Amino acid sequence: MAHYKKQYGISGEMLTATYFLLKGFNVFQPFATSSRDLLVEIEGNYYGVQVKSGMNPWKDPTRKKERYKFNLKHSSTLDPYDQNIVHIFACVDLRTKFILFEENRGQKAKAVTVDRFTMDNQEESFDEMLKKIK
C-alpha cells in the first residue's frame, strides 16, 4: 500500500490538473522528479505549477479558526521555488476538494484558514492568478 502522504500529493496534483483541463488548458506532467508538479499551457505560454495539498488543518490553540500551513519551499534546500520554473502555486484542501491559486512571488509559506476554501474563492483566486502571470 502506498504511503498516505504520497497519495495526498498525487490526489492534489490530479485535482489541480483536472481543474485546468476543465477550464480548457493543456496540462502536462513531468516524468522525472522536478521543481514543478505540472506544466500548463495558457495562451501559448507554459507555466510551471507546484501543488501543495492538505488533508488535516493545523489546530493552533492560540487561534479560533483552523488553518492549513503550506510550505512553499523546497523540502531539501528550504529555498523558495525559482520563479522562472514555478510560476503558480495551487494550494489544495483535500477535504473540500477546493483549490486556491497564487502566483509565485518567492514566498516560503502560506497559511490559509479552512473557511477560505470555497467555490467563490477558488474562482476568484484563479482569475487573479491568471491576470498576474500574463
N, C-alpha and C positions, 0 to 999 in steps of 0.2 A: 504494500500500500504506500502511496506517495505521501510525503511529508505535508502536513496541513498548510504550512506557510507557503510552500511551493504551489499548492493548489489555490490558495488565496491569490497569489500573484498572477497565476495564469488566468484565473477567473476574472480578475480586474482587467487584464490585457484583452481578453475576449469580449468583455462588455464594452470596453472603450473602442475596440476595432469595430464591433457591431454598430455602435453609435455613429462613428464616422461613415461606415458603409451605408447606413440608412439615410444619412444626410447627402449621399451621392458622391462621396470622396473615395478615391482608390487608397487602399491600405496594404502595406507590405510588412512582413515580419522577418527580421534578420534571422538567419540560420545560426550564425555564430554569436557568442556572447558579446554584447557591446554595451555602450552607454545608453542606447535607446532601445525601448521595447518595440516600438512601431515606427514606421515611416509612412507619412500621409502626403498624398499629392493634393494640393489645393491650388487651383488655377494655374497649373503647370509648374508650380514650385513644390519642392519636397521639404517637409518639416519632420524633425525627429520628435518623438513623443516618449516621455518617460512616465510610466504608470505607477502610481502608489496606491496600494489597496489596504483597507482596514476592515476588520470584522468586529472587533471589540473596542469600543471607545474607552478612553482613559478617564477614570473616576478620580479626579483631583478633589481631595477633601476640602480645599480652600475655595472651591468654585461651586456654584449652584448647578451649572449645566455641564453635562458630559461632553467631551470633545475628543476628536481624533488628533493625534500628532503625527504628521507626515514628515519623514526625513527626506529632504530634497538634496541630498549629497551622496557621493559615492560611499558605499559602506567600507571599501578598502582604504581609501585615501582621506576620507572625511572632507574632501574638497567639493565645492559646488560643481554641478554639471556644466560642461563647456557650452556656452550659449550659441556657438556655431554648430554644435552637434545636436543638442537637445534644445528645441525651441518651445516645446509645450509640456506642461505637467498636467496629468489627469489624476485627480485625487478621487478615489472610488470608495463609497460606503457600500460594502458588500451586503449589508442587511437590507438596505432600501433599494440597492442597485442604481443609485443616482451618482452622477459624476460631476465634479466641479473642475473647470478648466482654468488654467492660468499660464501666461507666457513666462518663460524662464528669464528672470531678472538677476540671476546669480544668488538668489536666496538659499539658505541652508535648511530651513524648516518652515512648516506651515501648520498652524493649529486651527481647527475648524470645529465649531460646535455642531452637535448632531442635528439640531433643528435647521441648519443651513442646507442640508441635503434634501432639496425639494425639486419638483419638476421645473418650477419657475426659475429657481436659482441656477439649475443646470443649464437651461436655455440661455439665460442672461449671461452666465459665465462663458458659455461657448461663443456667443455673439461678440462679447467684449474681447475675448482672446483672439478671435479672427481679425477684428479691427486692429489690434495691437501688433500682430505678427506680419501683417501685409505691408 
